[in-house]
Amino acid sequence: MKMSKGQTGRRLLAVAVAGVALAACGTASAELGQPAPWEYKLQESATQVMDDITWFHNWLLITITIITLFVLALLTIVVLKFNAKANPVPSRTTHNTLIEVAWTLIPVLILVAIAIPSFKLLFLQLDIPKADLTVKVTGNQWNWTYAYPDDKIEFTSIMLSDEERAKRNPPPPRLLGVDNEMVVPVNKVVRIQTTGADVIHSFAVPAFGIKIDSIPGRLNETWFKATKLGVFYGQCSELCGKDHAFMPIVVRVVNDGDYAAWKKKQTAANPANALASAGAAAR
């Protein structure tokens, strides 16, 4: 049946509204600590460092937008006021000392204003406070090994296949779920020491505001203090071979009681963890 232009317009409008509603629903229903459908902003923060990163990002975006609009306004004025039709006799001005000083000094002041909070943020990220827990993270082709040297625990975390995901209730996100999660207590300073077993990897968890290279023969450090309970996802962020896209990072943040129970379960399930961790520390 042939539709009129009005019916066609209403049909297109309905489809557009449904699409926006679906996108909004997907964003609203997304769990904390993982990507959301149609996401246009940074992931929701779970640490103070990520709070500061989000603030700096938003402030810088506003600053850049204001500068862009100002430059656009100047260009528009130049095009409209100084074109050949509006100015048949062009000005022969060669320079203007005040303007030249202004367009040199103002950008310098803007860069200084950007640099000060930037340096503060870098210091906050790199100045590791006294740690409550240390986790050594080793990047492998293509999975992660986590060692808790203080608790003599060590295990490897491998991405779940679609068949393995289907057996979990609820199933974890596709390409992000793993068989063994890194578990840490809430509101505790966790020091991450990371290295690579073969090539360069990169340990990154967006909700924590951390991203650091795992380099063979070198031990890099970063830290986080998760302030929210939940499961947080990350991925290797350095191209490391054919299965680079299939080595996710999963961090489960739990309360102190659940963390103590998890440690006890890990030791009971694999008493060899103590020997493995001792051997890794010796190496």
C-alpha positions in Angstrom: 0.0 0.0 0.0 1.4 3.4 -1.0 1.8 5.8 1.9 1.3 9.5 1.7 4.2 11.9 2.5 2.6 12.7 5.9 2.4 9.0 6.7 6.0 8.4 5.6 7.2 11.3 7.7 5.4 10.0 10.8 6.8 6.5 10.2 10.4 7.9 10.0 9.8 10.0 13.1 8.6 7.0 15.0 11.6 4.9 14.0 13.9 7.7 15.0 12.2 8.1 18.4 12.4 4.4 19.0 16.1 4.3 18.1 16.8 7.1 20.6 14.8 5.4 23.3 16.6 2.1 22.7 20.0 3.8 22.9 19.0 5.6 26.1 17.7 2.4 27.5 20.9 0.6 26.6 23.0 3.3 28.3 20.8 3.4 31.4 20.8 -0.4 31.8 24.6 -0.8 31.3 26.4 -2.0 34.4 29.0 0.0 36.2 32.5 -0.7 35.1 31.9 -1.7 31.4 31.2 0.0 28.1 27.7 1.2 27.4 25.8 1.2 24.1 26.0 4.6 22.3 28.4 5.8 25.0 29.8 9.3 24.1 31.6 10.1 27.4 34.1 8.5 29.8 33.1 5.5 31.8 31.6 6.2 35.2 34.3 6.7 37.8 35.1 4.2 40.6 38.2 6.0 42.0 39.3 9.5 43.1 41.9 9.5 40.3 39.3 8.8 37.7 37.1 11.6 39.2 39.9 14.0 38.7 40.6 12.7 35.1 36.9 13.2 34.3 36.9 16.7 35.7 40.0 17.7 33.8 38.7 16.2 30.6 35.4 18.1 30.8 37.1 21.3 31.8 39.5 21.0 28.9 36.7 20.3 26.5 34.8 23.4 27.6 38.0 25.5 27.3 38.7 24.1 23.8 35.0 24.8 22.7 35.2 28.4 23.9 38.5 29.0 22.0 37.0 27.4 18.9 33.9 29.5 19.0 36.0 32.6 19.6 38.2 31.9 16.6 35.1 31.1 14.5 33.7 34.5 15.4 36.9 36.3 14.4 37.0 34.5 11.1 33.3 35.4 10.5 34.0 39.0 11.3 37.0 39.0 8.9 35.0 37.4 6.1 32.0 39.8 6.5 33.8 43.1 7.3 37.0 42.9 5.3 35.9 41.4 2.0 36.5 43.2 -1.3 32.8 44.3 -1.6 32.8 45.8 1.9 36.3 47.3 1.6 37.0 48.4 -1.9 40.0 50.2 -0.6 41.9 47.8 1.6 43.8 48.9 4.8 47.5 49.1 4.4 48.2 48.4 8.1 51.3 46.2 8.4 51.3 45.4 12.1 49.7 46.2 15.5 51.9 45.8 18.5 49.1 45.5 21.0 47.4 42.7 19.0 50.7 40.9 18.4 51.5 41.0 22.2 47.9 39.8 23.0 47.9 36.8 20.6 51.3 35.7 22.0 50.6 36.3 25.7 47.0 35.0 25.9 47.8 31.5 24.4 50.8 31.2 26.8 48.5 32.0 29.8 45.9 29.4 28.5 48.6 26.8 28.3 49.8 27.5 31.8 46.2 27.3 33.0 46.0 23.8 31.4 49.4 22.7 32.6 48.9 23.3 36.3 46.0 20.9 36.8 47.6 18.5 34.3 50.8 18.3 36.4 48.8 17.8 39.6 46.9 15.0 38.0 50.1 13.3 36.8 51.6 13.6 40.3 48.4 12.0 41.8 48.6 9.1 39.3 52.3 8.4 39.7 52.8 9.1 43.5 51.9 5.7 44.9 50.6 5.9 48.5 51.3 3.3 51.2 49.7 0.1 49.8 47.3 -2.1 51.6 47.6 -4.8 48.9 50.1 -5.6 46.1 49.2 -7.5 43.0 51.8 -8.4 40.4 50.2 -8.5 36.9 52.0 -10.4 34.1 50.9 -10.0 30.5 51.1 -13.1 28.4 50.2 -13.9 24.8 47.2 -13.8 25.3 46.1 -13.8 28.9 47.0 -12.3 32.3 48.6 -13.8 35.4 47.9 -12.3 38.8 50.1 -12.9 41.8 49.4 -11.8 45.4 52.8 -12.1 46.9 51.6 -11.2 50.4 49.0 -13.9 50.4 50.9 -16.5 48.3 48.2 -16.6 45.6 48.8 -16.9 41.9 46.4 -17.7 39.0 46.0 -17.1 35.3 42.9 -15.3 33.8 41.7 -16.3 30.4 38.8 -15.0 28.3 35.6 -17.1 28.3 34.4 -18.6 25.0 30.7 -18.0 24.0 29.9 -21.6 25.2 31.5 -21.0 28.6 29.7 -17.6 28.9 26.4 -19.3 28.3 26.9 -21.5 31.4 27.3 -18.6 33.7 24.3 -16.9 35.4 24.2 -14.1 34.6 26.5 -14.4 31.6 29.4 -11.9 31.6 29.7 -9.4 28.7 31.0 -10.9 25.4 34.7 -10.6 24.9 35.1 -9.3 28.5 34.3 -12.2 30.7 37.1 -14.4 32.2 37.4 -17.6 34.1 39.4 -16.1 37.0 38.8 -12.5 38.1 41.2 -10.3 40.0 39.6 -9.7 43.3 40.4 -6.7 45.6 38.8 -5.2 48.7 36.9 -1.9 48.5 38.5 1.4 49.9 42.0 -0.2 50.0 45.1 1.1 48.2 46.0 -1.5 45.6 49.5 -1.3 44.1 49.8 -2.9 40.7 53.3 -4.1 39.6 53.2 -5.2 36.0 55.6 -6.8 33.5 55.4 -8.7 30.2 56.3 -12.3 29.8 56.9 -12.1 26.1 56.0 -8.8 24.3 54.8 -5.4 25.5 51.2 -5.5 26.8 49.3 -2.7 28.6 47.2 -3.0 31.7 44.2 -0.7 31.5 40.9 -0.3 33.5 39.0 2.8 32.4 36.8 3.1 35.5 39.9 3.2 37.7 41.8 5.7 35.5 44.8 3.4 35.1 46.7 2.4 32.0 50.3 1.3 32.2 52.6 -0.7 29.9 53.6 -4.3 30.8 57.2 -4.5 29.4 59.4 -7.6 29.5 62.4 -7.2 31.7 60.9 -4.2 33.5 58.6 -3.8 36.5 56.2 -0.8 36.1 53.9 0.4 39.0 50.6 2.1 39.3 47.8 2.1 41.8 44.1 2.5 42.5 41.7 2.7 45.4 38.2 1.5 44.3 35.5 3.3 46.2 32.6 1.3 44.7 31.7 -2.4 44.9 31.2 -4.2 41.6 32.9 -5.7 38.6 35.1 -3.5 36.4 36.4 -4.4 33.0 39.5 -3.4 31.0 41.5 -4.8 28.2 45.1 -5.0 27.0 45.8 -1.6 25.3 49.0 -2.4 23.5 49.0 -4.3 20.2 50.6 -7.6 21.2 49.9 -10.2 18.5 47.0 -12.0 16.8 44.9 -12.4 19.9 45.5 -9.0 21.4 41.7 -8.3 21.3 41.0 -11.4 23.4 42.8 -10.7 26.7 40.3 -8.8 28.9 40.9 -7.6 32.4 38.2 -8.2 35.1 38.5 -6.7 38.6 35.9 -7.6 41.2 35.7 -5.2 44.1 34.3 -6.7 47.2 34.0 -5.9 50.9 36.5 -7.1 53.5 34.6 -10.2 54.5 34.1 -11.4 51.0 37.8 -10.7 50.2 38.9 -12.8 53.2 36.6 -15.7 52.1 37.9 -15.4 48.5 41.5 -15.7 49.8 40.7 -18.7 51.9 38.9 -20.4 48.9 41.9 -19.7 46.6 44.3 -21.3 49.1 42.1 -24.3 49.7 41.4 -24.8 46.0 45.1 -24.7 45.0 47.6 -25.2 47.8 50.4 -25.0 45.1 49.6 -21.3 44.9 52.0 -20.6 47.7 54.9 -22.4 46.0 54.1 -20.7 42.6 54.1 -17.3 44.2 57.3 -18.0 46.1 58.9 -19.1 42.8 57.7 -16.0 41.0 59.1 -13.8 43.7 62.5 -15.5 43.5 62.6 -15.0 39.8 
